[in-house]
């Protein structure tokens, strides 16, 4: 019974392999139509701007200071 | 310093050299999976973008760049199949093989194409490489980061799903 099922599976696989190959050509020799390096360079140049870690620390310190000392907000705004 | 060591250290010229060495191979591998030349070009760039970002994780002493690139390309292609599953028109760039011109064949082709497109991406990946491209199971396993046994299971399930769908279209006889 198990052998029958295995054989059936193998037959199905062979049939489908043939059908699929008829429908979709194997593409083993496909080559890119152009040099992709210029596109790669554009992608590298489009890297999102990275904010240095110390800028984040500074921003966090300012936010923390304003939370702890809200009275400093008008003074800070006056200085701006 | 060797090319791979320079790449791992973040040298852009080394990356360019590796890109030029491997772009065709990555493209060939990708187009065989996604079967769309435009998408394969995008995914080749995406693959190398991921490679560039991960340069620090690459170990030049132990590393096989080709296998590593292929693994990343396979993951990028799989992501593409997951997101573009319904929209992709398979084989659009490549004409059908001659001799498949009868009405029944045309109908069968349509159903087969649809059934293939509806396969879950992870099954479609292995089915494409194993059944259409005749890629050895161990190569598929290495590229997909899974065991050979799991490749066999996925091919088995893909075949079962396709057979069931073709049967449900009443095309079993035509398929034979």
gemmi code that builds the backbone of each chain (N, CA, C; Angstrom):
import gemmi

chains = {
    "A": [
        ("UNK", (0.847, -1.211, 0.000), (0.000, 0.000, 0.000), (0.879, 1.256, 0.000)),
        ("UNK", (1.902, 1.212, 0.896), (2.814, 2.347, 0.996), (3.621, 2.496, -0.291)),
        ("UNK", (4.033, 1.335, -0.853), (4.772, 1.365, -2.120), (3.932, 1.969, -3.226)),
        ("UNK", (2.654, 1.557, -3.238), (1.737, 2.102, -4.253), (1.656, 3.622, -4.143)),
        ("UNK", (1.552, 4.084, -2.883), (1.434, 5.516, -2.665), (2.724, 6.231, -3.112)),
        ("UNK", (3.858, 5.614, -2.797), (5.133, 6.207, -3.213), (5.244, 6.272, -4.733)),
        ("UNK", (4.835, 5.157, -5.379), (4.898, 5.135, -6.842), (4.001, 6.205, -7.441)),
        ("UNK", (2.831, 6.340, -6.846), (1.862, 7.330, -7.324), (2.457, 8.747, -7.197)),
        ("UNK", (3.095, 8.951, -6.056), (3.720, 10.249, -5.830), (4.815, 10.511, -6.866)),
        ("UNK", (5.617, 9.482, -7.137), (6.690, 9.645, -8.129), (6.116, 9.937, -9.506)),
        ("UNK", (5.033, 9.214, -9.853), (4.380, 9.460, -11.149), (3.861, 10.892, -11.224)),
        ("UNK", (3.199, 11.328, -10.143), (2.670, 12.698, -10.099), (3.792, 13.706, -10.283)),
        ("UNK", (4.897, 13.431, -9.591), (6.017, 14.370, -9.650), (6.585, 14.438, -11.060)),
        ("UNK", (6.720, 13.260, -11.701), (7.252, 13.228, -13.074), (6.344, 13.994, -14.025)),
        ("UNK", (5.039, 13.733, -13.893), (4.076, 14.408, -14.776), (4.121, 15.919, -14.591)),
        ("UNK", (4.107, 16.315, -13.332), (4.102, 17.752, -13.066), (5.398, 18.404, -13.511)),
        ("UNK", (6.498, 17.697, -13.308), (7.793, 18.203, -13.768), (7.725, 18.490, -15.278)),
        ("UNK", (7.174, 17.527, -16.032), (7.091, 17.679, -17.487), (6.176, 18.853, -17.849)),
        ("UNK", (5.023, 18.916, -17.167), (4.068, 20.007, -17.459), (4.662, 21.374, -17.135)),
        ("UNK", (5.283, 21.442, -15.988), (5.849, 22.733, -15.564), (6.967, 23.168, -16.494)),
        ("UNK", (7.773, 22.195, -16.924), (8.879, 22.560, -17.821), (8.361, 23.011, -19.175)),
        ("UNK", (7.234, 22.419, -19.575), (6.642, 22.844, -20.845), (6.113, 24.282, -20.721)),
        ("UNK", (5.608, 24.585, -19.533), (5.015, 25.914, -19.326), (6.065, 26.980, -19.010)),
        ("UNK", (7.030, 26.601, -18.206), (8.051, 27.564, -17.775), (9.428, 27.053, -18.178)),
        ("UNK", (10.064, 27.767, -19.079), (11.403, 27.341, -19.497), (12.375, 27.366, -18.330)),
        ("UNK", (13.213, 26.353, -18.220), (14.337, 26.504, -17.279), (15.201, 27.685, -17.712)),
        ("UNK", (15.728, 28.422, -16.751), (16.430, 29.682, -17.063), (17.891, 29.644, -16.624)),
        ("UNK", (18.518, 28.503, -16.830), (19.864, 28.360, -16.270), (20.895, 29.324, -16.865)),
        ("UNK", (20.643, 29.822, -18.072), (21.665, 30.667, -18.701), (21.278, 32.137, -18.793)),
        ("UNK", (20.279, 32.542, -18.010), (19.849, 33.943, -18.057), (20.979, 34.849, -17.559)),
        ("UNK", (21.099, 35.987, -18.195), (22.128, 36.956, -17.803), (21.467, 38.315, -17.596)),
        ("UNK", (21.990, 39.137, -16.697), (21.415, 40.486, -16.561), (21.616, 41.273, -17.852)),
        ("UNK", (20.642, 42.123, -18.157), (20.696, 42.889, -19.418), (21.693, 44.043, -19.351)),
        ("UNK", (22.073, 44.429, -18.151), (22.970, 45.594, -18.000), (23.800, 45.418, -16.740)),
        ("UNK", (24.814, 46.278, -16.657), (25.625, 46.309, -15.446), (24.786, 46.927, -14.327)),
        ("UNK", (24.675, 46.249, -13.217), (23.813, 46.731, -12.142), (24.551, 47.599, -11.113)),
        ("UNK", (25.851, 47.774, -11.315), (26.616, 48.544, -10.334), (26.122, 49.990, -10.203)),
        ("UNK", (25.804, 50.705, -11.304), (25.283, 52.074, -11.123), (24.041, 52.113, -10.234)),
        ("UNK", (23.165, 51.125, -10.386), (21.969, 51.089, -9.528), (22.359, 50.815, -8.077)),
        ("UNK", (23.359, 49.955, -7.936), (23.834, 49.638, -6.589), (24.382, 50.892, -5.915)),
        ("UNK", (25.137, 51.674, -6.698), (25.708, 52.908, -6.140), (24.608, 53.874, -5.704)),
        ("UNK", (23.570, 53.975, -6.550), (22.452, 54.868, -6.195), (21.815, 54.404, -4.888)),
        ("UNK", (21.688, 53.088, -4.765), (21.092, 52.532, -3.540), (21.965, 52.842, -2.323)),
        ("UNK", (23.272, 52.726, -2.533), (24.187, 53.014, -1.414), (24.127, 54.490, -1.032)),
        ("UNK", (24.010, 55.357, -2.062), (23.944, 56.796, -1.798), (22.649, 57.183, -1.110)),
        ("UNK", (21.618, 56.384, -1.331), (20.302, 56.711, -0.770), (20.154, 56.213, 0.658)),
        ("UNK", (21.267, 55.822, 1.274), (21.191, 55.340, 2.650), (20.549, 56.386, 3.544)),
        ("UNK", (19.671, 55.993, 4.434), (19.056, 56.973, 5.332), (20.122, 57.636, 6.190)),
        ("UNK", (19.892, 58.941, 6.462), (20.842, 59.692, 7.275), (20.934, 59.065, 8.661)),
        ("UNK", (22.150, 58.769, 9.087), (22.312, 58.159, 10.414), (22.644, 59.242, 11.434)),
        ("UNK", (21.875, 59.254, 12.506), (22.116, 60.241, 13.561), (23.127, 59.631, 14.532)),
        ("UNK", (24.241, 60.348, 14.799), (25.239, 59.794, 15.725), (24.638, 59.527, 17.098)),
        ("UNK", (25.160, 58.526, 17.802), (24.576, 58.113, 19.094), (24.622, 59.241, 20.126)),
        ("UNK", (25.691, 60.086, 20.038), (25.784, 61.132, 21.071), (24.720, 62.211, 20.891)),
        ("UNK", (24.220, 62.359, 19.624), (23.107, 63.298, 19.418), (21.852, 62.797, 20.123)),
        ("UNK", (21.645, 61.457, 20.055), (20.477, 60.875, 20.739), (20.615, 61.074, 22.254)),
        ("UNK", (21.833, 60.874, 22.760), (22.069, 61.020, 24.205), (21.791, 62.467, 24.618)),
        ("UNK", (22.264, 63.395, 23.797), (22.068, 64.818, 24.105), (20.574, 65.163, 24.114)),
        ("UNK", (19.861, 64.676, 23.097), (18.418, 64.939, 23.007), (17.703, 64.332, 24.201)),
        ("UNK", (18.094, 63.128, 24.603), (17.459, 62.476, 25.755), (17.752, 63.259, 27.030)),
        ("UNK", (18.988, 63.762, 27.147), (19.360, 64.512, 28.348), (18.543, 65.801, 28.446)),
        ("UNK", (18.383, 66.486, 27.324), (17.593, 67.727, 27.316), (16.142, 67.435, 27.689)),
        ("UNK", (15.585, 66.339, 27.085), (14.192, 65.977, 27.376), (14.031, 65.650, 28.860)),
        ("UNK", (14.993, 64.903, 29.402), (14.922, 64.523, 30.823), (15.010, 65.764, 31.711)),
        ("UNK", (15.916, 66.682, 31.334), (16.083, 67.900, 32.131), (14.801, 68.734, 32.124)),
        ("UNK", (14.142, 68.802, 30.977), (12.914, 69.595, 30.885), (11.779, 68.942, 31.683)),
        ("UNK", (11.789, 67.607, 31.711), (10.765, 66.907, 32.503), (10.997, 67.127, 33.991)),
        ("UNK", (12.259, 67.080, 34.395), (12.590, 67.228, 35.814), (12.453, 68.686, 36.277)),
        ("UNK", (12.774, 69.608, 35.375), (12.727, 71.034, 35.738), (11.864, 71.807, 34.734)),
        ("UNK", (10.533, 71.627, 34.809), (9.664, 72.304, 33.823), (9.762, 73.826, 33.874)),
        ("UNK", (10.188, 74.348, 35.031), (10.337, 75.808, 35.128), (11.413, 76.340, 34.189)),
        ("UNK", (12.271, 75.439, 33.738), (13.368, 75.866, 32.858), (12.892, 76.088, 31.418)),
        ("UNK", (11.671, 75.591, 31.118), (11.190, 75.680, 29.723), (11.098, 77.142, 29.249)),
        ("UNK", (10.448, 78.052, 30.043), (10.391, 79.456, 29.561), (11.777, 80.062, 29.391)),
        ("UNK", (12.685, 79.722, 30.311), (14.048, 80.263, 30.218), (14.686, 79.788, 28.905)),
        ("UNK", (14.500, 78.480, 28.634), (15.076, 77.912, 27.410), (14.478, 78.576, 26.166)),
        ("UNK", (13.127, 78.764, 26.210), (12.472, 79.383, 25.054), (12.955, 80.824, 24.877)),
        ("UNK", (13.166, 81.511, 26.019), (13.654, 82.899, 25.944), (15.024, 82.940, 25.276)),
        ("UNK", (15.868, 81.934, 25.636), (17.217, 81.899, 25.071), (17.189, 81.598, 23.570)),
        ("UNK", (16.144, 80.853, 23.129), (16.060, 80.516, 21.708), (15.626, 81.753, 20.918)),
    ],
    "B": [
        ("UNK", (45.927, 43.128, 2.236), (44.775, 42.391, 2.757), (43.992, 41.745, 1.600)),
        ("UNK", (43.474, 40.551, 1.869), (42.685, 39.863, 0.849), (41.356, 40.599, 0.610)),
        ("UNK", (40.802, 40.324, -0.570), (39.547, 40.991, -0.959), (38.445, 40.800, 0.082)),
        ("UNK", (38.256, 39.542, 0.525), (37.165, 39.261, 1.464), (37.394, 39.945, 2.815)),
        ("UNK", (38.650, 40.009, 3.219), (38.953, 40.689, 4.488), (38.667, 42.184, 4.359)),
        ("UNK", (39.038, 42.730, 3.214), (38.770, 44.151, 2.999), (37.275, 44.422, 2.964)),
        ("UNK", (36.543, 43.511, 2.334), (35.073, 43.663, 2.302), (34.505, 43.618, 3.725)),
        ("UNK", (34.962, 42.637, 4.500), (34.451, 42.491, 5.875), (34.774, 43.725, 6.711)),
        ("UNK", (35.876, 44.414, 6.337), (36.246, 45.628, 7.068), (35.472, 46.855, 6.571)),
        ("UNK", (34.637, 46.661, 5.547), (33.786, 47.753, 5.073), (34.348, 48.544, 3.905)),
        ("UNK", (35.352, 47.968, 3.229), (35.979, 48.660, 2.091), (35.030, 48.644, 0.879)),
        ("UNK", (34.659, 49.837, 0.395), (33.693, 49.928, -0.706), (34.268, 49.389, -2.021)),
        ("UNK", (35.559, 49.595, -2.228), (36.173, 49.077, -3.467), (36.157, 47.558, -3.481)),
        ("UNK", (36.397, 46.958, -2.331), (36.344, 45.487, -2.248), (34.917, 45.008, -2.513)),
        ("UNK", (33.956, 45.756, -1.973), (32.554, 45.407, -2.210), (32.229, 45.491, -3.699)),
        ("UNK", (32.720, 46.550, -4.350), (32.467, 46.690, -5.790), (33.075, 45.507, -6.555)),
        ("UNK", (34.286, 45.120, -6.180), (34.938, 43.988, -6.854), (34.101, 42.716, -6.680)),
        ("UNK", (33.601, 42.500, -5.465), (32.775, 41.304, -5.214), (31.452, 41.395, -5.968)),
        ("UNK", (30.904, 42.604, -6.020), (29.654, 42.816, -6.761), (29.854, 42.415, -8.226)),
        ("UNK", (30.955, 42.912, -8.806), (31.188, 42.641, -10.223), (31.476, 41.158, -10.468)),
        ("UNK", (32.117, 40.522, -9.512), (32.399, 39.089, -9.659), (31.128, 38.241, -9.581)),
        ("UNK", (30.207, 38.656, -8.708), (29.090, 37.761, -8.378), (27.726, 38.240, -8.870)),
        ("UNK", (27.633, 39.429, -9.468), (26.294, 39.930, -9.823), (25.562, 39.016, -10.807)),
        ("UNK", (26.301, 38.480, -11.793), (25.638, 37.629, -12.784), (25.098, 36.356, -12.138)),
        ("UNK", (25.894, 35.805, -11.252), (25.472, 34.560, -10.617), (24.261, 34.777, -9.701)),
        ("UNK", (24.312, 35.885, -8.952), (23.178, 36.189, -8.075), (21.924, 36.442, -8.920)),
        ("UNK", (22.098, 37.178, -10.024), (20.964, 37.448, -10.913), (20.384, 36.144, -11.473)),
        ("UNK", (21.293, 35.286, -11.967), (20.836, 34.006, -12.564), (20.038, 33.192, -11.557)),
        ("UNK", (20.551, 33.130, -10.324), (19.875, 32.361, -9.279), (18.505, 32.972, -8.979)),
        ("UNK", (18.489, 34.299, -8.893), (17.250, 34.987, -8.527), (16.196, 34.882, -9.624)),
        ("UNK", (16.613, 35.052, -10.875), (15.627, 35.033, -11.963), (15.030, 33.628, -12.114)),
        ("UNK", (15.790, 32.628, -11.750), (15.253, 31.262, -11.805), (14.157, 31.076, -10.762)),
        ("UNK", (14.236, 31.821, -9.674), (13.208, 31.696, -8.626), (11.999, 32.575, -8.948)),
        ("UNK", (12.263, 33.856, -9.271), (11.121, 34.777, -9.433), (10.601, 34.819, -10.865)),
        ("UNK", (11.409, 34.410, -11.837), (11.019, 34.275, -13.234), (10.496, 35.595, -13.828)),
        ("UNK", (11.177, 36.653, -13.469), (10.807, 37.975, -13.955), (12.109, 38.779, -13.990)),
        ("UNK", (12.514, 39.216, -15.188), (13.841, 39.828, -15.323), (13.955, 41.150, -14.549)),
        ("UNK", (12.878, 41.950, -14.591), (12.918, 43.234, -13.886), (13.031, 43.030, -12.390)),
        ("UNK", (12.199, 42.127, -11.873), (12.238, 41.840, -10.433), (13.591, 41.246, -10.055)),
        ("UNK", (14.140, 40.420, -10.937), (15.438, 39.793, -10.623), (16.545, 40.846, -10.536)),
        ("UNK", (16.470, 41.875, -11.395), (17.469, 42.944, -11.304), (17.319, 43.700, -9.977)),
        ("UNK", (16.068, 44.038, -9.647), (15.832, 44.731, -8.370), (16.341, 43.890, -7.209)),
        ("UNK", (16.055, 42.590, -7.272), (16.422, 41.714, -6.155), (17.927, 41.477, -6.081)),
        ("UNK", (18.599, 41.550, -7.232), (20.066, 41.438, -7.207), (20.647, 42.621, -6.448)),
        ("UNK", (20.121, 43.816, -6.748), (20.587, 45.011, -6.032), (20.224, 44.902, -4.541)),
        ("UNK", (18.994, 44.445, -4.273), (18.552, 44.279, -2.882), (19.460, 43.283, -2.141)),
        ("UNK", (19.810, 42.189, -2.832), (20.680, 41.176, -2.220), (22.025, 41.782, -1.840)),
        ("UNK", (22.628, 42.534, -2.769), (23.933, 43.119, -2.475), (23.822, 44.245, -1.431)),
        ("UNK", (22.691, 44.875, -1.393), (22.459, 45.876, -0.349), (22.471, 45.188, 1.023)),
        ("UNK", (21.789, 44.045, 1.106), (21.776, 43.282, 2.365), (23.178, 42.772, 2.689)),
        ("UNK", (23.903, 42.346, 1.648), (25.275, 41.871, 1.840), (26.146, 42.996, 2.390)),
        ("UNK", (25.997, 44.188, 1.793), (26.816, 45.326, 2.222), (26.523, 45.679, 3.680)),
        ("UNK", (25.247, 45.670, 4.006), (24.875, 46.024, 5.382), (25.403, 44.997, 6.388)),
        ("UNK", (25.539, 43.747, 5.941), (25.938, 42.660, 6.852), (27.432, 42.368, 6.779)),
        ("UNK", (28.221, 43.279, 6.190), (29.630, 42.954, 5.958), (30.380, 42.596, 7.238)),
        ("UNK", (29.955, 43.199, 8.356), (30.658, 42.920, 9.611), (30.419, 41.493, 10.102)),
        ("UNK", (29.307, 40.919, 9.681), (28.994, 39.555, 10.132), (29.679, 38.494, 9.283)),
        ("UNK", (30.252, 38.906, 8.154), (30.897, 37.937, 7.269), (32.285, 37.586, 7.811)),
        ("UNK", (32.552, 36.302, 7.923), (33.859, 35.853, 8.413), (34.713, 35.429, 7.218)),
        ("UNK", (35.692, 36.253, 6.853), (36.469, 35.923, 5.639), (37.291, 34.650, 5.786)),
        ("UNK", (37.640, 34.286, 7.021), (38.446, 33.079, 7.218), (37.611, 31.831, 6.949)),
        ("UNK", (36.412, 31.802, 7.498), (35.573, 30.608, 7.360), (34.598, 30.745, 6.196)),
        ("UNK", (34.443, 31.971, 5.727), (33.313, 32.246, 4.853), (33.452, 31.823, 3.405)),
        ("UNK", (32.371, 31.325, 2.878), (32.259, 31.062, 1.453), (31.318, 32.150, 0.923)),
        ("UNK", (31.887, 33.169, 0.291), (31.079, 34.322, -0.116), (29.955, 33.913, -1.066)),
        ("UNK", (30.276, 33.007, -1.983), (29.284, 32.599, -2.977), (28.050, 31.980, -2.306)),
        ("UNK", (28.312, 31.063, -1.374), (27.198, 30.400, -0.684), (26.425, 31.401, 0.170)),
        ("UNK", (27.160, 32.309, 0.802), (26.529, 33.326, 1.653), (25.639, 34.234, 0.798)),
        ("UNK", (26.176, 34.659, -0.346), (25.404, 35.533, -1.242), (24.164, 34.803, -1.751)),
        ("UNK", (24.339, 33.525, -2.056), (23.198, 32.767, -2.577), (22.105, 32.631, -1.511)),
        ("UNK", (22.527, 32.431, -0.265), (21.552, 32.321, 0.821), (20.767, 33.636, 0.962)),
        ("UNK", (21.496, 34.735, 0.903), (20.835, 36.046, 1.044), (19.929, 36.302, -0.161)),
        ("UNK", (20.383, 35.924, -1.345), (19.562, 36.094, -2.554), (18.285, 35.264, -2.452)),
        ("UNK", (18.408, 34.060, -1.911), (17.228, 33.193, -1.775), (16.221, 33.814, -0.813)),
        ("UNK", (16.726, 34.367, 0.289), (15.815, 35.011, 1.248), (15.134, 36.232, 0.630)),
        ("UNK", (15.917, 36.999, -0.148), (15.320, 38.178, -0.792), (14.252, 37.745, -1.804)),
        ("UNK", (14.551, 36.692, -2.545), (13.584, 36.196, -3.537), (12.332, 35.644, -2.850)),
        ("UNK", (12.541, 34.984, -1.727), (11.397, 34.437, -0.982), (10.510, 35.575, -0.456)),
        ("UNK", (11.139, 36.619, 0.047), (10.364, 37.798, 0.493), (9.552, 38.356, -0.670)),
        ("UNK", (10.191, 38.414, -1.842), (9.495, 38.926, -3.030), (8.294, 38.032, -3.366)),
        ("UNK", (8.497, 36.715, -3.345), (7.384, 35.808, -3.667), (6.243, 35.984, -2.672)),
        ("UNK", (6.598, 36.192, -1.403), (5.553, 36.361, -0.375), (4.730, 37.616, -0.630)),
        ("UNK", (5.397, 38.681, -1.029), (4.684, 39.956, -1.164), (4.026, 40.136, -2.526)),
        ("UNK", (4.600, 39.508, -3.537), (4.088, 39.745, -4.893), (3.402, 38.504, -5.442)),
        ("UNK", (2.943, 37.640, -4.533), (2.431, 36.338, -4.959), (1.289, 36.447, -5.954)),
        ("UNK", (0.333, 37.300, -5.634), (-0.865, 37.357, -6.474), (-0.635, 38.132, -7.776)),
        ("UNK", (0.260, 39.139, -7.663), (0.397, 40.037, -8.811), (1.328, 39.492, -9.890)),
        ("UNK", (2.267, 38.630, -9.491), (3.295, 38.196, -10.427), (2.693, 37.410, -11.585)),
        ("UNK", (3.103, 37.764, -12.787), (2.714, 36.966, -13.944), (3.929, 36.138, -14.318)),
        ("UNK", (3.862, 34.879, -14.011), (5.025, 34.030, -14.226), (5.395, 33.932, -15.683)),
        ("UNK", (6.698, 33.900, -15.916), (7.213, 33.581, -17.237), (6.832, 34.595, -18.297)),
        ("UNK", (6.469, 35.796, -17.888), (6.029, 36.799, -18.850), (7.150, 37.115, -19.849)),
        ("UNK", (8.369, 37.138, -19.341), (9.499, 37.487, -20.198), (9.951, 36.337, -21.079)),
        ("UNK", (9.469, 35.164, -20.772), (9.965, 33.988, -21.478), (8.802, 33.257, -22.136)),
        ("UNK", (8.816, 33.149, -23.471), (7.691, 32.517, -24.146), (7.571, 31.041, -23.792)),
        ("UNK", (6.338, 30.549, -23.909), (6.096, 29.148, -23.613), (6.785, 28.265, -24.656)),
        ("UNK", (7.132, 27.069, -24.245), (7.804, 26.146, -25.161), (6.889, 25.811, -26.327)),
        ("UNK", (7.437, 25.612, -27.527), (6.590, 25.314, -28.681), (5.896, 23.963, -28.527)),
        ("UNK", (4.762, 23.829, -29.220), (4.061, 22.547, -29.208), (2.918, 22.512, -28.213)),
        ("UNK", (2.721, 23.604, -27.487), (1.666, 23.617, -26.491), (0.557, 24.529, -26.977)),
        ("UNK", (-0.122, 24.161, -28.069), (-1.006, 25.123, -28.713), (-2.473, 24.709, -28.784)),
        ("UNK", (-2.834, 23.526, -28.315), (-4.236, 23.156, -28.424), (-5.051, 23.864, -27.350)),
        ("UNK", (-6.383, 23.843, -27.544), (-7.261, 24.528, -26.589), (-7.113, 23.917, -25.196)),
        ("UNK", (-7.097, 22.576, -25.161), (-6.986, 21.895, -23.870), (-5.678, 22.272, -23.205)),
        ("UNK", (-4.628, 22.271, -24.002), (-3.311, 22.616, -23.450), (-3.321, 24.053, -22.935)),
        ("UNK", (-3.973, 24.920, -23.709), (-4.025, 26.318, -23.303), (-4.774, 26.454, -21.977)),
        ("UNK", (-5.888, 25.711, -21.864), (-6.665, 25.758, -20.620), (-5.844, 25.187, -19.463)),
        ("UNK", (-5.207, 24.072, -19.745), (-4.375, 23.441, -18.720), (-3.276, 24.381, -18.265)),
        ("UNK", (-2.668, 25.064, -19.246), (-1.587, 25.992, -18.929), (-2.066, 27.085, -17.986)),
        ("UNK", (-3.279, 27.602, -18.308), (-3.841, 28.660, -17.462), (-4.048, 28.183, -16.031)),
        ("UNK", (-4.626, 26.980, -15.910), (-4.886, 26.450, -14.572), (-3.583, 26.119, -13.844)),
        ("UNK", (-2.645, 25.565, -14.589), (-1.363, 25.210, -13.984), (-0.654, 26.460, -13.477)),
        ("UNK", (-0.665, 27.492, -14.316), (-0.035, 28.765, -13.973), (-0.666, 29.339, -12.697)),
        ("UNK", (-2.017, 29.328, -12.670), (-2.719, 29.886, -11.519), (-2.421, 29.062, -10.261)),
        ("UNK", (-2.493, 27.737, -10.428), (-2.241, 26.858, -9.279), (-0.821, 27.061, -8.760)),
        ("UNK", (0.106, 27.244, -9.682), (1.502, 27.424, -9.280), (1.672, 28.745, -8.525)),
        ("UNK", (1.010, 29.798, -9.054), (1.080, 31.115, -8.403), (0.486, 31.086, -7.003)),
        ("UNK", (-0.499, 30.222, -6.812), (-1.184, 30.193, -5.519), (-0.463, 29.334, -4.489)),
        ("UNK", (0.602, 28.662, -4.912), (1.372, 27.881, -3.932), (1.937, 28.828, -2.875)),
        ("UNK", (1.952, 28.399, -1.620), (2.653, 29.213, -0.620), (4.097, 29.445, -1.071)),
        ("UNK", (4.622, 30.625, -0.746), (5.932, 31.024, -1.283), (7.021, 29.990, -1.002)),
        ("UNK", (7.023, 29.420, 0.216), (8.116, 28.494, 0.543), (8.020, 27.209, -0.289)),
        ("UNK", (6.806, 26.835, -0.699), (6.655, 25.658, -1.559), (7.021, 26.013, -3.009)),
        ("UNK", (6.613, 27.223, -3.392), (6.901, 27.644, -4.771), (8.405, 27.752, -5.005)),
        ("UNK", (9.099, 28.225, -3.998), (10.560, 28.336, -4.104), (11.179, 26.965, -4.411)),
        ("UNK", (10.870, 25.981, -3.595), (11.508, 24.663, -3.808), (10.947, 23.981, -5.052)),
        ("UNK", (9.657, 24.183, -5.322), (9.069, 23.553, -6.507), (9.701, 24.110, -7.776)),
        ("UNK", (9.921, 25.416, -7.808), (10.537, 26.030, -8.989), (11.945, 25.480, -9.198)),
        ("UNK", (12.717, 25.477, -8.118), (14.109, 25.051, -8.261), (14.229, 23.551, -8.518)),
        ("UNK", (13.381, 22.766, -7.864), (13.513, 21.309, -7.996), (12.834, 20.785, -9.260)),
        ("UNK", (11.614, 21.245, -9.526), (10.838, 20.638, -10.611), (11.086, 21.295, -11.969)),
        ("UNK", (11.328, 22.600, -11.979), (11.543, 23.275, -13.264), (13.034, 23.387, -13.574)),
        ("UNK", (13.798, 23.775, -12.578), (15.217, 24.059, -12.829), (16.128, 22.853, -12.575)),
        ("UNK", (15.561, 21.761, -12.086), (16.347, 20.546, -11.821), (17.549, 20.797, -10.910)),
        ("UNK", (17.391, 21.694, -9.995), (18.481, 21.982, -9.061), (18.560, 20.840, -8.037)),
        ("UNK", (19.761, 20.352, -7.744), (19.865, 19.256, -6.753), (19.306, 19.679, -5.390)),
        ("UNK", (18.703, 18.719, -4.696), (18.064, 19.024, -3.410), (19.048, 19.611, -2.399)),
        ("UNK", (20.295, 19.112, -2.418), (21.238, 19.629, -1.416), (21.591, 21.093, -1.690)),
        ("UNK", (21.620, 21.468, -2.965), (21.897, 22.887, -3.302), (20.735, 23.772, -2.848)),
        ("UNK", (19.514, 23.267, -3.070), (18.327, 24.041, -2.646), (18.341, 24.188, -1.129)),
        ("UNK", (18.653, 23.080, -0.460), (18.658, 23.091, 1.006), (19.659, 24.121, 1.526)),
        ("UNK", (20.851, 24.115, 0.950), (21.883, 25.043, 1.412), (21.459, 26.498, 1.167)),
        ("UNK", (20.909, 26.740, -0.016), (20.516, 28.110, -0.358), (19.360, 28.595, 0.509)),
        ("UNK", (18.435, 27.687, 0.822), (17.254, 28.102, 1.598), (17.492, 28.001, 3.097)),
        ("UNK", (18.622, 27.440, 3.490), (18.920, 27.311, 4.918), (18.037, 26.311, 5.619)),
        ("UNK", (17.669, 25.242, 4.903), (16.839, 24.191, 5.503), (17.490, 22.839, 5.190)),
        ("UNK", (16.959, 21.776, 5.791), (17.547, 20.456, 5.565), (17.075, 19.878, 4.223)),
        ("UNK", (17.831, 18.903, 3.727), (17.431, 18.227, 2.487), (16.081, 17.536, 2.690)),
        ("UNK", (15.901, 16.972, 3.895), (14.633, 16.289, 4.188), (13.456, 17.264, 4.067)),
        ("UNK", (13.665, 18.487, 4.551), (12.582, 19.481, 4.481), (12.332, 19.916, 3.033)),
        ("UNK", (13.393, 19.962, 2.233), (13.201, 20.271, 0.801), (12.309, 19.195, 0.185)),
        ("UNK", (12.617, 17.932, 0.507), (11.816, 16.831, -0.063), (10.360, 16.926, 0.375)),
        ("UNK", (10.173, 17.253, 1.648), (8.795, 17.380, 2.161), (8.053, 18.488, 1.415)),
        ("UNK", (8.753, 19.601, 1.195), (8.079, 20.738, 0.532), (7.783, 20.436, -0.930)),
        ("UNK", (8.691, 19.722, -1.596), (8.414, 19.325, -2.985), (7.209, 18.390, -2.999)),
        ("UNK", (7.199, 17.437, -2.069), (6.089, 16.481, -1.963), (4.762, 17.220, -1.790)),
        ("UNK", (4.770, 18.191, -0.872), (3.515, 18.924, -0.606), (3.118, 19.798, -1.790)),
        ("UNK", (4.110, 20.396, -2.442), (3.799, 21.231, -3.613), (3.165, 20.375, -4.710)),
        ("UNK", (3.740, 19.193, -4.931), (3.196, 18.297, -5.954), (1.766, 17.904, -5.601)),
        ("UNK", (1.564, 17.612, -4.308), (0.223, 17.192, -3.887), (-0.790, 18.327, -4.080)),
        ("UNK", (-0.377, 19.535, -3.727), (-1.294, 20.689, -3.878), (-1.607, 20.913, -5.363)),
        ("UNK", (-0.570, 20.872, -6.202), (-0.789, 21.125, -7.639), (-1.676, 20.040, -8.244)),
        ("UNK", (-1.384, 18.795, -7.883), (-2.182, 17.686, -8.417), (-3.648, 17.839, -8.012)),
        ("UNK", (-3.864, 18.207, -6.755), (-5.228, 18.362, -6.245), (-5.947, 19.483, -7.000)),
        ("UNK", (-5.239, 20.590, -7.210), (-5.871, 21.722, -7.896), (-6.177, 21.385, -9.343)),
        ("UNK", (-5.236, 20.719, -10.010), (-5.487, 20.359, -11.413), (-6.643, 19.371, -11.493)),
        ("UNK", (-6.702, 18.455, -10.530), (-7.811, 17.492, -10.521), (-9.127, 18.215, -10.306)),
        ("UNK", (-9.100, 19.215, -9.406), (-10.350, 19.922, -9.118), (-10.817, 20.733, -10.321)),
        ("UNK", (-9.900, 21.062, -11.232), (-10.307, 21.744, -12.464), (-10.808, 20.741, -13.506)),
        ("UNK", (-10.774, 19.459, -13.130), (-11.210, 18.430, -14.064), (-10.219, 18.206, -15.177)),
        ("UNK", (-8.975, 18.469, -14.921), (-7.976, 18.399, -15.987), (-6.985, 17.263, -15.792)),
        ("UNK", (-7.332, 16.329, -14.934), (-6.390, 15.245, -14.670), (-6.064, 14.485, -15.947)),
        ("UNK", (-7.113, 14.216, -16.738), (-6.881, 13.448, -17.971), (-5.990, 14.217, -18.936)),
        ("UNK", (-6.259, 15.520, -19.013), (-5.447, 16.330, -19.928), (-4.004, 16.408, -19.476)),
        ("UNK", (-3.859, 16.392, -18.143), (-2.507, 16.483, -17.606), (-1.703, 15.243, -17.926)),
        ("UNK", (-2.405, 14.119, -18.108), (-1.707, 12.846, -18.324), (-1.362, 12.571, -19.760)),
    ],
}
model = gemmi.Model(1)
for chain_id, residues in chains.items():
    chain = gemmi.Chain(chain_id)
    for i, (resn, *xyz) in enumerate(residues, 1):
        res = gemmi.Residue()
        res.name, res.seqid = resn, gemmi.SeqId(i, " ")
        for name, pos in zip(("N", "CA", "C"), xyz):
            atom = gemmi.Atom()
            atom.name, atom.element = name, gemmi.Element(name[0])
            atom.pos, atom.b_iso = gemmi.Position(*pos), 0.0
            res.add_atom(atom)
        chain.add_residue(res)
    model.add_chain(chain)
structure = gemmi.Structure()
structure.add_model(model)
structure.setup_entities()
